[in-house]
Amino acid sequence: MDFKHVKENEEKSVLEKKEKVDQDFWRQKYHLQGIVGLINDPNGFSQFKGKYHLFYQWNPLKTDHTAKYWGHSVSDDLLHWERKSTALRPDTWYSKNGVYSGSGIVINEKLYLFYTGNVKDEEGNRSSYQCFAISEDGENFERLEPSIVNQPDGYTRHIRDPKIWEKDGKYYAVIGIQSEKLEGKAVLYSSENVKDWKYLGEIAGGNKEPLGNFGYMWECPDYFQLKDEKTGKVVDILAACPQGLEPQGDLYNNKYQSGYFFGKLDYEKPDFEITSEFTELDRGHDFYAPQTMEDDEGRRIIVGWMGVPEEEDYPTVKNEWLHCLTLPRELKVIDGVLYQLPIDEMKSIRGEKTEFNGTVNGETEAGKGTVYEMIAEFSDFSDDFGLKLRTGKNSETVIKFDYKEKKLILDRSRGEQPDKKPRKVYLGEIEKLDLRIFVDNSSVEVFVNGGKEVFSSRIFPQKNADGIKVFSEGNVSIKIEKWEWRD
Ligand code: FRU
């Protein structure tokens, strides 16, 4: 097979489209985005020779999912990303229909990428290969022949997205898979030498205790441990993206879900003993396929795709680009609860500061801005209140606390995005509400009460929609600090 055209087509497409992309006022400032085309899952998130490496699923040719490369960016601080040459292309027999998602690990001063090669034959039958690529310089990757060919008995060829880690000198990988009964599952493999892999078994999934039906496929699983900062107890977390869950009230309202279970991984059985409900990691419209890594400082950092599959009708498509990644967030467990916090580095890009303080009853202007960080603290309330951001002609993103229902609501119905339904999360009885919000040219990320909940949503306001308003049905005390984004 001759794959010369793969790189050529990519370079041609970038040249053709870049100017149009660069002129789009919806291009992001805080977020990692593709140079042109569509991006989806973060991949190979790692730290190698002191630098952060973040790869991502990338279609440089079109704003759809028909081709998948691994784009690559590098950073010293997780904020400023430098684009590197494309790490992996669909230019091998075992990845010709897509270099699908996977993870990264540093072994003996080399960066290993472990990913899924996707192959479809003329009849559309799929084969999946789990493969390695290795780099000594963090830029050029040598590709190895597949390490795991297809699936274990009892499963379909939907097996993908290996997440690798090391424990006591052995390597393990959790991989998303579909059973022949069309149930989504996570399976565990191990290896002594990274080359030869042994199938250990299914650790969690639909119709495996304690779960009932739980979707027809699990994508992008992740496994890690965190030390509870209050109790000191080490907790195990299994994250996964089940496809096929039905909406249940405020839950599961996106096309596909991304969430986690607390539990305990038993490597011997093997089994992930689930001890919690499945909890969605994010309450917004655009969050999927996250990946975590532990950095040199011992922080567990998560980055998600700020998008979901099968939603390609966003208005940036006309400008030849689609989707971006979320901000990196630090994960913490405090007293049995998982929190997601903006990384400390975010404070280093705080520009000009403005404040708004007072008691509000009705609606008031509280500043202006298009790309900024805001901390808003609300207290002494007994009715509905909230914020309106990026307000202007036909534009407005509303974050409202529904006092009776005790729910926080994100409403992006006034803008150019297709899905106009709000997203909600129940907060319970609260006397104060703290929001830390990052507003970008085409997104909002809202960290609620110290990161106990997060909403990530793309928004598509008019260019000059820079209004900030506060509103309340009754009295509410408000304290707002806001910093312009600074490069
Ligand atoms: C999740 C996903 C993965 C797959 C990749 C392909 O969004 O479908 O399961 O590896 O995207 O781009």
Boltz pocket constraint, residues with backbone or C-beta under 6 A from the ligand:
constraints:
  - pocket:
      binder: B
      contacts: [[A, 40], [A, 41], [A, 57], [A, 68], [A, 99], [A, 100], [A, 101], [A, 102], [A, 116], [A, 160], [A, 161], [A, 219], [A, 220], [A, 288], [A, 289], [A, 309]]
      max_distance: 6.0
